[in-house]
Amino acid sequence: MPYRVTLSGTDPILAHAPPDALLRTAASRLDLRQQSIFGRSPRPGPARGGGVVVARREQAGDPPDPRPAPRPPSPARSYPGRMAYPAQRPRRLRSTPALRRLVAETELRPRHLVLPMFVKEGAAEPVPISSMPGVVQHTRDTLRKAATEAVQAGVGGIMLFGVPARHDAVGSGATDPEGILNVALKDLRAELGDSTVIMSDLCLDEFTDHGHCGVLDEQGCVDNDRTLEVYARMGVVQAESGAHLVAPSGMMDGQVGVIREALDEAGFADTGILAYTAKYASAFYGPFREAVESQLKGDRKTYQQDGANLREALRELALDLDEGADMVMVKPALPYLDVLRTVADTADVPVAAYQVSGEYAMIEAAAAQGWLERERTIVETLTSLRRAGADVVLTYWATEVAGLLD
C-alpha cells in the first residue's frame, strides 16, 4: 500500500525560506515517496528545515490525494557513440586542417616579414657566417639578387647592414655617401624601386674601431649628444641613398627627434623612422657581432636597456612617439614577449619585433642535432611573435618562410 508523506509541526524556517530551499525540501519529500513506491520504506525523522516527516499507511476512508502519483525517474537520454558529458567540446574546431585554418586567431603571412641582410665592402663572393648557418655577408651583386628573390617571395621589406673594410673612432664610413652601406642602399633602390620597403640600420657600431654605437668622450664613455650629431647626418645620407625607412638602433637619448628634424630640413619628410624603442643589452646578439665584424670591447649596458625592466620600455616608447617615430621595435623578440605585448597594447603606430641572431642560431643548432623539427619550430616562433602583438617581424628566415607559407 502506498505511503503519503506529510509535514507536521510548526516550521518557522520554511515559512520564510527562499524558493530554492523550498524546492530542495520538495525534492527530498518526492524522494521519500519514490522510495515507498519502489518498496523501500522510509523511516520517520526530522525533515530538512524543521518539522517531522511522518509516513503512514493510508486507511480506508481517507480522502483521495489530489496530487498525481509520482512517476519513476526517466532514464538519461543517450545516443549511440555520444556521452551526455562533456557538452562543451573545443576539439571539434581542431578536427581538420580546414577547420583549424578557418578559426585561426593569428595570421602569419610573407608580408609581415622583413629580411635583415649584410653587405661586405670589397667582397668578391658571399662570406658564410659560421654562427648563423645559411646567412652570409653579401657582395653588392649577390645582395641585389638575394633581395630580388626575397621580394618575389612576398617578403615585406629588407633591413640592410653594412660591413666596412675600415673602422675609425668616429665611424666616418657611416656618413660617407660612398661608404658600403650607402652605395648598397642605392643599388637596392635602383633594383627594386618601391616594390618593397628598403630599411637601413642607423648606428655606428659597424663602423667604429671600438665597436660602440656612438662616439666616445675623453673618459671612453659614449657621448650621447655628439653621437646625435652624427646620427642626424647618417639619416640624411641614408635617405639620399634611397632608404624608405631609417632605423636608429643606438639607444641614444633624443635620437628619433634629432633624426626627424634633420630629415625634414633636408627635404625628406616622407622618409620614415623605425625606432629601436626597446633594445635590451642581450646575450642573444653574439652571432650578429660576427656578422658585422664588430670591434666591440666591453659591453653596451650604459645605453641599451636592462633586461629586468619593463616600465623603462614604456618610458622609451612614450619618448619615441613624442619625437615622431613612425614605427617602433622590440629587440630581441622571443625572450621579451611580455615587453612586446605591452608595447603593442600601448603604441598607436605599427610595432616590429626583431628575431635576433642568437634566436636564429640556437634553433639552427638544435635542429642540426635532430632535437627540434626545424621548419615547425621556425614557424611556431614567428607565429608567437605575431600573437604577442608584432605587426612586423625581422627574421633571417624571411625568404624561406615566405615560401613555406605559400
C-alpha positions in Angstrom: 0.0 0.0 0.0 1.4 3.4 -0.9 2.6 5.9 1.7 1.6 9.5 2.0 4.4 11.9 3.1 3.2 14.9 5.2 4.9 17.6 7.1 3.8 18.1 10.7 4.7 20.6 13.3 5.5 24.2 13.1 8.3 25.2 10.6 9.2 28.9 11.1 12.3 28.5 8.9 10.4 27.2 5.9 7.8 29.8 6.3 10.4 32.4 5.3 12.6 30.2 3.2 13.7 31.3 -0.3 12.3 29.4 -3.3 15.4 27.3 -3.8 15.2 26.0 -0.3 11.5 25.0 -0.8 12.5 23.2 -4.0 15.1 21.2 -2.2 12.6 20.3 0.6 10.1 19.3 -2.0 12.7 17.2 -3.8 13.5 15.3 -0.6 9.8 14.6 0.0 9.5 13.3 -3.5 12.5 11.1 -3.0 10.8 9.6 0.1 7.6 8.9 -1.7 9.5 7.3 -4.6 11.3 5.1 -2.1 8.0 4.0 -0.7 6.6 3.2 -4.2 9.6 1.2 -5.1 9.5 -0.9 -2.0 11.8 0.9 0.4 10.1 2.1 3.5 11.2 5.5 4.7 12.0 6.0 8.3 10.4 8.8 10.2 12.8 11.5 11.1 13.4 15.2 11.1 12.7 17.0 7.8 15.2 19.5 6.4 14.4 22.9 7.8 12.4 21.7 10.8 9.1 19.7 11.3 8.8 16.0 11.2 8.2 13.7 8.2 5.6 11.1 9.1 5.0 8.1 6.8 1.8 6.2 7.5 -0.3 3.7 5.7 -3.4 5.1 4.1 -6.5 3.9 5.8 -9.9 3.1 4.3 -12.0 6.2 4.1 -9.1 8.6 3.8 -9.9 11.3 1.2 -8.1 10.7 -2.1 -4.8 12.5 -2.5 -5.5 15.2 -5.2 -1.8 15.2 -6.2 -0.8 12.9 -9.1 1.2 9.9 -8.2 4.9 10.5 -8.8 6.4 8.9 -11.8 9.7 7.0 -11.7 12.6 9.0 -13.0 13.2 8.8 -16.7 16.4 7.1 -17.9 19.1 9.6 -19.1 18.8 10.1 -22.8 21.7 8.5 -24.7 22.7 8.3 -28.3 25.0 5.8 -29.9 28.6 7.0 -29.6 27.8 10.1 -27.6 28.1 10.9 -24.0 25.9 13.3 -22.1 29.1 14.9 -20.7 31.0 17.0 -21.6 28.6 19.2 -23.6 31.4 21.6 -24.5 33.9 20.1 -26.9 36.5 22.6 -28.1 38.3 19.8 -30.0 35.5 19.9 -32.6 37.1 23.0 -34.1 40.5 21.3 -34.3 39.4 18.2 -36.1 40.5 19.1 -39.6 43.1 21.3 -41.2 40.4 23.4 -42.8 38.6 24.0 -39.5 41.8 25.0 -37.8 42.6 27.3 -40.6 39.1 28.8 -40.5 39.2 29.7 -36.8 42.9 30.7 -36.5 43.3 33.8 -34.4 46.7 34.8 -35.6 47.9 35.1 -39.2 51.5 34.8 -40.4 52.0 35.9 -44.0 55.1 36.8 -46.1 54.2 40.5 -46.0 54.7 40.5 -42.2 58.4 39.5 -42.6 61.5 41.7 -43.1 64.8 40.1 -44.2 67.9 41.5 -42.5 70.9 41.4 -44.9 74.6 42.1 -44.6 76.8 43.6 -47.4 80.6 43.4 -47.1 82.8 46.0 -48.7 85.3 44.5 -51.2 83.9 41.0 -51.0 84.4 39.0 -54.2 81.9 36.3 -53.2 79.5 35.7 -50.3 81.2 35.1 -47.0 79.4 32.5 -44.8 78.7 33.5 -41.2 79.8 30.4 -39.1 77.5 31.1 -36.2 74.5 31.7 -38.4 74.3 28.7 -40.9 72.7 29.8 -44.1 73.4 33.5 -43.6 76.2 35.3 -45.5 77.9 38.6 -45.9 76.9 39.5 -49.4 78.7 41.1 -52.3 76.9 44.0 -53.9 75.9 41.8 -56.8 74.7 38.9 -54.6 72.9 41.3 -52.4 70.8 42.6 -55.3 70.0 39.0 -56.4 69.0 37.8 -52.9 66.9 40.9 -52.3 65.1 40.4 -55.5 64.4 36.8 -54.6 63.0 37.9 -51.2 60.7 40.4 -52.8 59.5 37.9 -55.4 58.7 35.5 -52.5 56.4 38.2 -51.0 58.7 39.4 -48.1 57.5 42.8 -46.8 60.9 44.5 -46.6 64.7 44.5 -46.4 66.8 45.7 -43.5 70.4 46.4 -44.6 73.6 46.4 -42.5 77.0 47.4 -43.9 80.3 45.7 -43.1 83.1 48.2 -44.0 86.7 47.4 -44.7 88.0 50.2 -42.4 87.0 51.4 -39.0 87.8 54.6 -37.1 87.0 56.3 -33.9 84.0 58.3 -35.2 82.7 55.7 -37.7 83.2 58.0 -40.7 82.2 55.3 -43.2 78.6 55.7 -41.9 78.2 59.2 -43.2 80.3 58.7 -46.4 77.9 58.7 -49.4 80.3 56.2 -51.0 80.5 54.0 -47.9 79.4 50.4 -48.3 76.0 50.8 -46.6 75.0 53.8 -48.6 76.1 52.5 -52.0 74.3 49.3 -51.3 71.2 51.2 -50.5 71.5 52.9 -53.9 71.9 49.5 -55.5 68.7 48.2 -53.9 66.6 51.2 -54.6 67.7 51.1 -58.3 67.0 47.4 -58.5 63.7 47.3 -56.5 62.3 50.8 -56.6 59.1 50.9 -54.5 58.3 47.2 -54.8 59.4 46.6 -51.3 60.3 48.7 -48.2 64.1 49.3 -48.0 65.2 49.9 -44.4 68.7 50.9 -43.2 70.3 50.4 -39.8 71.3 53.7 -38.4 74.0 53.1 -35.9 77.8 53.5 -35.6 78.7 50.1 -34.1 79.6 48.6 -37.5 81.8 51.5 -38.4 83.8 52.4 -35.2 87.1 50.8 -34.2 85.8 50.4 -30.6 82.5 48.8 -31.6 80.3 51.2 -29.6 77.1 52.7 -31.0 78.4 56.3 -30.7 81.5 58.4 -30.4 83.4 58.3 -27.2 84.4 61.1 -24.8 87.8 61.6 -23.1 86.9 59.0 -20.4 85.9 56.4 -23.0 82.2 56.7 -22.4 79.7 57.1 -25.2 79.0 60.8 -25.7 75.2 61.0 -26.2 74.9 64.4 -27.7 77.9 64.3 -30.0 76.6 61.0 -31.3 73.3 62.6 -32.1 75.0 65.0 -34.4 76.4 62.0 -36.4 73.1 60.3 -36.4 71.5 63.3 -38.0 74.0 63.2 -40.8 73.6 59.5 -41.2 69.9 59.8 -41.5 70.1 62.3 -44.3 72.7 60.3 -46.3 70.7 57.1 -46.0 67.6 58.9 -47.2 69.5 60.3 -50.1 70.7 56.8 -50.9 67.2 55.5 -51.2 66.1 54.2 -47.8 62.3 54.3 -47.3 62.8 53.9 -43.5 65.8 54.6 -41.4 66.2 52.6 -38.2 68.1 54.2 -35.3 69.3 51.4 -33.1 71.9 53.0 -30.9 69.5 53.8 -28.0 70.8 57.4 -27.6 68.5 59.7 -25.7 66.7 62.0 -28.2 67.8 60.1 -31.3 64.4 60.0 -33.0 63.8 63.7 -32.6 67.2 64.8 -33.9 66.9 62.5 -37.0 63.3 63.6 -37.7 64.3 67.2 -37.7 67.3 66.6 -39.9 65.3 64.6 -42.4 62.6 67.3 -42.6 65.1 70.1 -43.0 66.8 68.2 -45.9 63.5 67.7 -47.7 62.9 64.1 -46.7 59.6 64.5 -44.9 58.4 61.2 -46.4 61.3 59.1 -45.2 60.0 57.3 -42.1 61.7 56.3 -38.9 61.6 52.8 -37.4 62.8 53.4 -33.9 64.6 50.7 -31.9 62.5 51.6 -28.9 63.1 48.7 -26.5 66.6 47.3 -27.4 67.9 45.3 -24.5 71.6 44.6 -23.6 71.2 41.0 -24.5 73.4 37.9 -24.8 71.5 36.9 -27.9 73.4 39.4 -30.1 76.6 37.2 -30.2 76.3 35.8 -33.7 75.4 39.3 -35.1 78.7 40.6 -33.9 80.5 38.1 -36.1 78.2 39.1 -39.0 79.2 42.7 -38.8 82.8 42.0 -37.7 82.2 44.1 -34.6 85.2 45.6 -32.8 83.4 45.9 -29.5 85.4 45.9 -26.3 83.3 45.8 -23.2 79.5 45.9 -23.3 76.7 48.4 -24.1 74.9 48.3 -20.8 75.1 52.1 -20.3 72.8 52.8 -23.2 70.9 49.6 -24.1 68.1 48.6 -21.7 68.4 46.3 -18.6 66.6 43.0 -19.3 65.0 43.2 -15.9 62.9 46.3 -16.8 59.5 46.7 -18.4 58.4 50.1 -17.3 61.5 51.6 -18.7 60.5 50.3 -22.1 57.2 52.2 -21.8 59.1 55.4 -21.0 61.3 54.9 -24.1 58.1 54.2 -26.1 56.5 57.4 -25.0 59.6 59.5 -25.8 60.0 57.9 -29.3 56.4 58.5 -30.2 56.6 62.1 -28.9 59.7 62.6 -31.1 58.0 61.4 -34.2 58.7 57.7 -34.6 56.6 56.1 -37.4 57.2 52.6 -36.2 58.7 51.1 -33.0 60.6 47.9 -32.3 61.3 45.5 -29.5 64.7 43.6 -29.7 65.3 40.7 -29.0 62.0 39.2 -29.6 61.4 35.7 -28.1 62.9 36.4 -24.6 60.8 39.7 -24.4 57.3 38.6 -25.4 55.9 40.4 -22.4 57.5 43.6 -23.5 56.3 43.1 -27.0 52.7 42.6 -25.8 52.8 45.6 -23.6 54.3 47.9 -26.3 51.7 46.6 -28.8 48.9 47.3 -26.4 50.2 50.9 -25.8 51.5 52.1 -29.1 49.3 53.8 -31.8 51.9 53.0 -34.5 53.0 49.7 -36.1 55.2 47.5 -33.9 58.1 45.4 -35.1 60.0 42.6 -33.3 63.5 41.5 -34.3 64.1 37.8 -34.1 67.8 38.3 -33.5 70.9 36.3 -34.4 71.0 34.3 -31.2 67.4 33.2 -31.6 68.2 32.1 -35.1 71.4 30.3 -34.2 70.0 28.3 -31.3 67.2 26.9 -33.4 69.5 26.0 -36.2 71.9 24.3 -33.8 69.2 22.3 -32.1 67.7 21.3 -35.5 71.1 20.2 -36.7 71.3 17.9 -33.8 67.9 16.5 -34.5 66.5 17.9 -31.3 63.9 20.1 -32.9 61.8 19.9 -36.1 63.3 22.8 -37.9 60.5 24.2 -40.0 57.8 23.7 -37.4 60.0 25.4 -34.8 60.7 28.4 -37.1 57.1 28.9 -38.0 55.9 28.4 -34.3 58.3 31.1 -33.0 57.4 33.6 -35.7 53.7 32.9 -35.0 54.3 33.5 -31.3 55.7 37.0 -32.1 52.7 37.8 -34.2 50.4 36.6 -31.5 52.2 38.7 -28.9 51.5 41.8 -31.0 54.1 42.3 -33.7 52.8 43.8 -36.9 56.2 43.2 -38.5 58.9 40.6 -37.7 62.5 40.9 -38.7 63.9 37.4 -39.3 66.8 35.8 -41.1 64.4 33.1 -42.3 62.1 35.6 -44.1 62.6 34.3 -47.6 62.5 30.7 -46.7 59.4 31.1 -44.5 57.6 33.1 -47.2 58.0 30.0 -49.4 56.7 27.7 -46.7 53.6 29.8 -46.1 52.6 29.9 -49.7 
